[in-house]
Amino acid sequence: MRNHHSERNSVGRTPVPDSTDWAEEYRGLLGRLRVREEDCDESVLDHHLPFLSTLDAVDGSSVALFDLRTKSYRFLTSSFKFLGDYPREEALAGGPDYFLRLLHPRDLPFVLETVTRTLCFLLAVPAEERRDYRLSFEFRIRASGGGLVRLIQQVIILESDARGNPWLVLIANDRAPRGAAEETLLRRLENRKAGTWHLFPPGDRGEGPGTLSPRETEILGLVASGLASREIADRLYISVATVNNHRQRILEKLGTKSSAEAVRYAAALGLV
């Protein structure tokens, strides 16, 4: 996968600042984003909401749909599977701020920076291309029992308004296999159609020991396609023992217990 990590400008062509106060930048950017009611076709929700309810009931993810016009959730999982019981009505009323308050304090700036820089980038992308991008990132959040849980969140622009502004944002959270004690956080902004990465290059802040080497990424991709170790060895002209060594290091780096779990986790991050 190619890596393009140039950064574009935000609303009004203002360069993304180097400020560490990402909370201020995040709220300022949302405040400058103007999505008008008359430009939003509410009938699309008749299609999306039943599907999201079904997905939330049967899939392993916890799903939300965020409205950039009202700055509120239009759909929020009825059972946040990874946090235990949680006050859904309070979360609906509080919006993203409810969950931001539950983040590990050291992860909050990372999350705000990741989301802010990504939205700035996407606002400079042609409207018809925005749905091609998927943001994936990790964070640690406090569960109802008081302990920390590591999640991986995937975000895509689901709908734009009549003027091309981002409107509805689909969010899916999954349990990340790496434990909450691990300090490093992974993040990727991927153009799924072009097969390119943007903004966050390998080695970027937060991508420490969990980053796969090019060879490990290649092997994991072949595992994802259904090839056995012998077939991978034949294709890459290496020994089966070398393939198996790579596979073991992949499991160790991603903190997963099986190849299937590693493939799913890596796919969520856009690694394969």
DASULWO-V582878 format. One record per backbone hydrogen bond with DSSP energy under -0.5 kcal/mol. CO is the residue of the C=O (numbers start at 1). NH is the residue of the N-H. If there is no record, write none. Layout:
BEGIN
co=CO nh=NH
co=CO nh=NH
END
This chain:
BEGIN
co=2 nh=4
co=2 nh=197
co=3 nh=5
co=10 nh=13
co=11 nh=14
co=14 nh=10
co=20 nh=22
co=21 nh=25
co=22 nh=26
co=23 nh=27
co=24 nh=28
co=25 nh=29
co=26 nh=30
co=27 nh=31
co=28 nh=32
co=29 nh=33
co=32 nh=34
co=33 nh=35
co=34 nh=36
co=36 nh=39
co=37 nh=40
co=39 nh=41
co=39 nh=162
co=40 nh=42
co=41 nh=44
co=42 nh=45
co=43 nh=46
co=43 nh=47
co=44 nh=47
co=44 nh=48
co=45 nh=49
co=47 nh=51
co=48 nh=52
co=49 nh=53
co=50 nh=54
co=51 nh=55
co=52 nh=56
co=53 nh=57
co=54 nh=58
co=55 nh=59
co=62 nh=173
co=63 nh=77
co=64 nh=171
co=65 nh=74
co=65 nh=75
co=66 nh=68
co=66 nh=169
co=67 nh=71
co=67 nh=72
co=72 nh=67
co=75 nh=65
co=79 nh=81
co=80 nh=83
co=80 nh=84
co=83 nh=144
co=86 nh=88
co=87 nh=91
co=88 nh=92
co=89 nh=93
co=90 nh=94
co=91 nh=95
co=94 nh=97
co=95 nh=98
co=95 nh=99
co=96 nh=100
co=97 nh=101
co=99 nh=102
co=99 nh=103
co=100 nh=103
co=102 nh=142
co=104 nh=107
co=104 nh=108
co=105 nh=109
co=107 nh=111
co=108 nh=112
co=109 nh=113
co=110 nh=114
co=111 nh=115
co=112 nh=116
co=113 nh=117
co=114 nh=118
co=115 nh=119
co=116 nh=120
co=117 nh=121
co=118 nh=122
co=119 nh=123
co=120 nh=124
co=121 nh=124
co=122 nh=125
co=126 nh=129
co=126 nh=130
co=127 nh=130
co=129 nh=132
co=130 nh=133
co=132 nh=192
co=134 nh=190
co=135 nh=155
co=136 nh=188
co=137 nh=153
co=139 nh=151
co=140 nh=104
co=141 nh=149
co=143 nh=146
co=147 nh=143
co=149 nh=141
co=149 nh=151
co=150 nh=176
co=151 nh=139
co=152 nh=174
co=153 nh=137
co=154 nh=172
co=155 nh=135
co=156 nh=158
co=156 nh=170
co=159 nh=167
co=159 nh=168
co=161 nh=164
co=165 nh=161
co=167 nh=68
co=168 nh=158
co=168 nh=159
co=169 nh=66
co=170 nh=156
co=171 nh=64
co=172 nh=154
co=173 nh=62
co=174 nh=152
co=179 nh=182
co=186 nh=138
co=188 nh=136
co=188 nh=190
co=189 nh=198
co=190 nh=134
co=190 nh=192
co=191 nh=195
co=191 nh=196
co=195 nh=2
co=196 nh=191
co=197 nh=4
co=198 nh=189
co=198 nh=200
co=199 nh=201
co=201 nh=204
co=204 nh=207
co=208 nh=211
co=213 nh=217
co=214 nh=218
co=215 nh=219
co=216 nh=220
co=217 nh=221
co=218 nh=222
co=219 nh=223
co=220 nh=224
co=221 nh=225
co=222 nh=227
co=223 nh=226
co=228 nh=232
co=229 nh=233
co=230 nh=234
co=231 nh=235
co=232 nh=236
co=233 nh=237
co=233 nh=238
co=239 nh=243
co=240 nh=244
co=241 nh=245
co=242 nh=246
co=243 nh=247
co=244 nh=248
co=245 nh=249
co=246 nh=250
co=247 nh=251
co=248 nh=252
co=249 nh=253
co=250 nh=254
co=251 nh=255
co=251 nh=256
co=258 nh=262
co=259 nh=263
co=260 nh=264
co=261 nh=265
co=262 nh=266
co=263 nh=267
co=264 nh=268
co=265 nh=269
co=266 nh=271
co=266 nh=272
co=267 nh=270
END
